[in-house]
C-alpha cells in the first residue's frame, strides 16, 4: 500500500517547525550570552571606577587627616593647656610649702633633718601636683564644665590688632587729658582760695567771695549757652 502524500507533507512540516524552534532557541541563548557579556564588562569597569573612587576617597581622607593633624585636638587643647598651667602653679606652691616646712622642722629639731633640699622637694611636688590634676580631670563634671567654658570662649569675637591699638590710644590720651585738667583745676583752686583768704579785713574777704561766685556763675551761663547753641544740651 502506497504512503499517503498528505501524511508525508505533514511530517515534513513538523520537522521544519521543530528545526525552526530549535534555531529560535539557539538564537535566544546566544543573545542572552551576548547581553551577559556586555553587562559584565561595564560592571567590571564600573567596579574599577568605584574602586578608583574609593582609593581616591581614601587618599583624600588621608590628605584631610594630614591637614587636620596640627589642630586635631580642636578646642580641647585650651583645656589641656589650662590644666597644665594649674599643675605648674600647684607644683610651685607645693615646692615652696615643702621647703618652708622642712626649714621650720630643721629649726625645731636642729641637726636631725638637715638643710632643705630643693632637688628632692621639687620632683615630689611636681609628681603630687600632676597626680592631683589628673584625678581632678578624670571627673566628668569637671571635664564638662571645662568644655562648656571653652566653647563659650570660642564664640567671643576678640578685637583685632588695629582695634586694640585705637582703643589703647584713646584711653591713654583721655587719661593724660584728665590728669592735666585736674592738675590745672587744683592749681587754680589753691590760688583762688589763697587770694580770697589773704586779707585781715572781713569785708575784703566777702567781696572777693562775691566776685568769685559771680565769675563762676558767668562761666556756667556762657557754657550752657554754648552747649544749647551747638545742640549738645
VOGU-3710 file (C-alpha; in Angstrom, 3 decimals, decimal comma):
1> xxxxxxxxxx> 0,000/0,000/0,000  1,478/3,367/-1,018  2,027/6,132/1,562  -0,429/8,986/1,595  1,175/12,208/0,177  -0,621/14,294/2,804  0,980/12,306/5,626  4,415/12,869/4,147  3,657/16,607/3,795  2,549/16,798/7,447
11> xxxxxxxxxx> 5,739/15,025/8,567  7,901/17,461/6,626  6,069/20,457/8,144  6,561/19,061/11,665  10,270/18,510/11,044  10,628/22,067/9,646  8,736/23,510/12,615  10,933/21,640/15,097  14,085/22,828/13,318  12,819/26,404/13,337
21> xxxxxxxxxx> 12,029/26,179/17,080  15,497/24,777/17,776  17,024/27,600/15,750  14,997/30,223/17,661  16,079/28,700/20,974  19,730/28,762/19,906  19,422/32,411/18,823  17,821/33,311/22,141  20,592/31,601/24,100  23,229/33,393/22,014
31> xxxxxxxxxx> 21,561/36,761/22,576  21,390/36,175/26,320  25,072/35,263/26,376  25,927/38,445/24,472  23,837/40,545/26,837  25,506/38,969/29,853  28,947/39,538/28,374  28,125/43,173/27,630  26,675/43,638/31,125  29,705/42,120/32,827
41> xxxxxxxxxx> 32,161/44,410/31,082  30,535/47,693/32,165  30,034/46,329/35,649  33,708/45,442/35,826  34,582/48,878/34,516  32,172/50,411/36,980  33,706/48,307/39,717  37,149/49,516/38,712  35,901/53,084/38,680  34,271/52,595/42,062
51> xxxxxxxxxx> 37,493/51,099/43,365  39,420/54,016/41,953  36,969/56,429/43,524  37,293/54,613/46,825  41,061/54,756/46,556  40,799/58,422/45,680  38,442/58,905/48,599  40,895/57,167/50,878  43,668/59,348/49,537  41,608/62,474/50,071
61> xxxxxxxxxx> 40,712/61,308/53,547  44,359/60,737/54,328  45,201/64,184/52,977  42,442/65,716/55,058  43,674/63,820/58,096  47,164/65,089/57,397  45,808/68,617/57,133  43,952/68,247/60,438  46,897/66,852/62,364  48,185/70,216/63,712
71> xxxxxxxxxx> 44,757/71,140/65,077  43,175/67,751/65,601  42,624/68,452/69,301  40,450/71,445/68,445  39,217/73,492/71,372  40,291/70,801/73,840  43,914/71,931/73,543  42,977/75,047/75,529  41,563/72,812/78,262  44,792/70,800/78,344
81> xxxxxxxxxx> 46,850/73,997/78,455  44,757/75,319/81,345  45,144/72,147/83,406  48,867/72,056/82,627  49,232/75,661/83,819  47,369/74,869/87,035  49,610/71,847/87,550  52,738/74,014/87,218  51,349/76,605/89,647  50,363/73,876/92,097
91> xxxxxxxxxx> 53,815/72,275/91,834  55,453/75,641/92,567  53,196/76,124/95,604  53,892/72,612/96,918  57,645/73,012/96,444  57,744/76,331/98,341  55,488/74,968/101,086  57,652/71,850/101,397  60,849/73,871/101,628  59,311/76,175/104,254
101> xxxxxxxxxx> 58,097/73,187/106,287  61,485/71,488/106,033  63,229/74,689/107,160  60,844/75,034/110,114  61,377/71,414/111,155  65,131/71,932/110,917  64,796/74,833/113,340  62,667/72,805/115,714  64,892/69,727/115,554  68,380/71,011/114,733
111> xxxxxxxxxx> 70,846/68,524/113,356  68,284/65,756/112,819  66,771/66,603/109,419  69,442/68,696/107,790  69,182/71,609/105,411  66,230/71,751/102,992  66,972/70,006/99,692  65,283/71,641/96,743  66,413/68,880/94,370  64,324/66,432/96,423
121> xxxxxxxxxx> 61,278/68,607/97,145  60,736/69,854/93,578  60,242/66,421/91,899  57,940/65,312/94,712  55,889/68,489/94,368  55,690/68,044/90,579  54,520/64,438/90,958  51,912/65,329/93,577  50,527/68,217/91,513  50,420/66,089/88,365
131> xxxxxxxxxx> 48,511/63,311/90,127  46,142/65,835/91,678  45,362/67,467/88,313  44,894/64,053/86,702  42,406/62,989/89,364  40,533/66,269/89,022  40,407/65,988/85,241  39,041/62,437/85,447  35,822/63,742/86,975  33,097/64,023/84,341
141> xxxxxxxxxx> 31,630/67,185/85,846  34,985/68,967/85,636  35,520/67,946/82,008  32,001/69,023/81,060  32,443/72,396/82,737  35,826/72,934/81,062  34,422/72,032/77,624  31,449/74,355/78,076  33,661/77,251/79,156  35,975/76,657/76,195
151> xxxxxxxxxx> 33,017/76,516/73,819  31,650/79,811/75,099  35,078/81,450/74,870  35,374/80,271/71,264  32,220/82,272/70,452  33,788/85,513/71,695  34,727/87,943/68,926  38,166/89,088/70,009  39,261/92,565/68,844  41,772/92,936/66,070
161> xxxxxxxxxx> 45,201/94,491/66,481  44,019/97,762/64,934  41,048/97,996/67,312  43,269/97,320/70,323  45,747/99,986/69,218  42,995/102,546/68,635  41,277/101,829/71,949  44,577/101,974/73,848  45,430/105,312/72,248  42,031/106,751/73,207
171> xxxxxxxxxx> 42,395/105,563/76,812  45,931/106,947/77,157  45,003/110,332/75,660  41,864/110,588/77,806  43,830/109,703/80,941  46,530/112,287/80,220  43,909/114,946/79,397  42,007/114,227/82,610  45,205/114,345/84,662  46,174/117,681/83,081
181> xxxxxxxxxx> 42,692/119,101/83,676  42,659/118,093/87,355  46,182/119,475/87,799  45,157/122,881/86,376  41,985/122,875/88,467  43,994/122,132/91,619  46,409/124,999/90,944  43,572/127,431/90,151  41,560/126,431/93,214  44,566/126,798/95,538
191> xxxxxxxxxx> 45,384/130,238/94,169  41,764/131,350/94,308  41,409/130,279/97,930  44,707/131,930/98,788  43,611/135,172/97,091  40,286/135,192/98,926  41,693/134,358/102,366  44,768/136,597/102,069  43,294/139,544/103,914  42,754/140,596/107,516
201> xxxxxxxxxx> 39,589/142,567/106,739  36,280/140,773/106,644  34,633/142,971/104,000  37,525/142,369/101,612  37,160/138,615/102,025  33,382/138,825/101,444  33,928/140,980/98,375  36,363/138,550/96,916  33,999/135,641/97,647  31,206/137,518/95,850
211> xxxxxxxxxx> 33,415/138,243/92,862  34,442/134,604/92,710  30,808/133,450/92,811  29,884/135,906/90,066  32,733/134,652/87,894  31,607/131,063/88,384  28,002/131,997/87,504  29,110/133,776/84,315  31,277/130,874/83,240  28,414/128,445/83,832
221> xxxxxxxxxx> 25,913/130,620/81,911  28,264/131,047/78,964  28,946/127,325/78,910  25,236/126,461/78,892  24,573/128,954/76,094  27,380/127,436/74,079  26,056/123,922/74,582  22,500/124,970/73,665  23,728/126,772/70,560  25,626/123,698/69,360
231> xxx> 22,732/121,358/70,153  24,666/119,344/72,748  22,380/120,216/75,696
//
